[in-house]
């Protein structure tokens, strides 16, 4: 399971001209799922995302987490995060989980993140053609892979 998190001043998701998610201060979380992902990946990753100290404290130092700052989150499924570009110029998405695996894991990720944050998490719509708009704050963009816990 891989996420790209972006600290945002605001972010939104629009589908077919209708805004389905919108936040101010918080994180935009792009989530890519592979066939081998499990509940263990979800639990580790949601705790990591919620507690990652990427927000400024009173001294302007990145020392507070999403939990500490009471920020909001939008989670967007993005199978292209699992692209392989090893051969040629056309990305291969063979590692990305099929919908029958990915959808339950995506829903579980959102449910567990809500539990960790103790607040609702906004989402895109799995498999939809989404327009994601954000104002990256910093910019701060971090990639975390549950299979590579560095």
NORBEL-V277535 format. One record per residue. N is the residue number from 1. RES is the residue in one letter. NEAR is the number of other C-alpha atoms within 12 Angstrom. Layout:
n = {N	N}
res = {RES	RES}
near = {NEAR	NEAR}
//
This chain:
n = {1	2	3	4	5	6	7	8	9	10	11	12	13	14	15	16	17	18	19	20	21	22	23	24	25	26	27	28	29	30	31	32	33	34	35	36	37	38	39	40	41	42	43	44	45	46	47	48	49	50	51	52	53	54	55	56	57	58	59	60	61	62	63	64	65	66	67	68	69	70	71	72	73	74	75	76	77	78	79	80	81	82	83	84	85	86	87	88	89	90	91	92	93	94	95	96	97	98	99	100	101	102	103	104	105	106	107	108	109	110	111	112	113	114	115	116	117	118	119	120	121	122	123	124	125	126	127	128	129	130	131	132	133	134	135	136	137	138	139	140	141	142	143	144	145	146	147	148	149	150}
res = {X	X	X	X	X	X	X	X	X	X	X	X	X	X	X	X	X	X	X	X	X	X	X	X	X	X	X	X	X	X	X	X	X	X	X	X	X	X	X	X	X	X	X	X	X	X	X	X	X	X	X	X	X	X	X	X	X	X	X	X	X	X	X	X	X	X	X	X	X	X	X	X	X	X	X	X	X	X	X	X	X	X	X	X	X	X	X	X	X	X	X	X	X	X	X	X	X	X	X	X	X	X	X	X	X	X	X	X	X	X	X	X	X	X	X	X	X	X	X	X	X	X	X	X	X	X	X	X	X	X	X	X	X	X	X	X	X	X	X	X	X	X	X	X	X	X	X	X	X	X}
near = {39	40	38	31	37	37	41	31	25	25	35	35	33	22	20	13	12	16	20	24	29	31	30	24	29	42	47	46	45	38	43	43	45	35	23	21	32	23	24	18	32	37	25	28	37	38	26	29	46	40	24	30	25	33	34	23	15	10	9	11	13	20	18	24	28	40	30	22	25	21	33	37	44	42	43	45	41	35	33	26	30	29	22	17	15	10	9	8	9	12	17	17	21	18	23	29	30	23	20	16	20	30	27	22	32	41	28	26	42	39	24	28	35	27	18	27	27	19	20	21	33	32	39	35	27	28	20	18	17	24	21	33	25	29	23	24	23	17	16	24	23	23	26	29	28	29	20	13	13	8}
//
